[in-house]
Amino acid sequence: MGDTSIRVSDEAKDRLDLHKREDESYEDVIIRLTEGDKWAGFGVLSETDTETRAGLERMREELRAGTRDRIEESK
């Protein structure tokens, strides 16, 4: 596989630095953050099974729905 160089702004590099782990390269960070699994790389959640992730996603959606309802009620 070949290599390609890309340029990023200082702000983009600073944002990558926030996500970069001690043993990772910038390439590792980009790949981890852009994986199809949105829970990948999030500490303990990266090791959990699909059922737990689905439960967390349901809980998140319920919280969002409740927030939307409260916003609508306050209008």
N, C-alpha and C positions, 0 to 999 in steps of 0.2 A: 504494500500500500504506500502511495506517495504522501508527501507532506505539502500542505498549503499554508502560507502565511496570511493572516488577516490583521487588519488594523482595528483597534477599538479605542474609543475615547478614554480619557482618564476616568470619567464617571463610570463607564462600563467596566473598566478594570477594577475600580473601587468596589463596585457591586459584586463582581466575581470574587474579590478578596473576602467579602463578607460570608460567602458560601464555601470558600476553599478550606479544606481540612489540611492538617499539618502534612500528611503524607501524599497529598494530591498535586497533580500538575493542573494547569489551567484547562488542558484538554480533558482531563478526568472530570473536572467540575462541570464543564459544558455538557459532556456526555451524560453525567448523572442527572443534571437539571433538566435535560431535554428528553429523558427516557419516556416511553409511553406510559409507564406506571407513575401516576402523580404522587404516590406515597413513597417512591424510591428515595432513599437517602435521608429520610426523616427519622433518624435515631431508632428508637425501639419499634416504630411502626414499619420500618423497612423489613423487619423480620416476621411480622404478623401475617396470619393467614387471610384469605380472601373474605371470609365471613366477618371478621373483625373490621376490616376495611370497609365493607359494605355497611356495617352498622354505624361506623363513624360518619360515613357519607350521608346516611339517612338522618342521623342526629344533626349534622350540619345543615341539611336542607330544612329540617323542622325549625331550627333556630332562625334561619333566614326567612322562612314563611311567617313565623311569629313576629319578627321585626317588621316585615312588610305590612302585616295586619295592623300593628301598632301605629305605624306611620300613617296608614290610610285612615285609621280612627281619629288621629290627632288633627287631620286636615279639616 
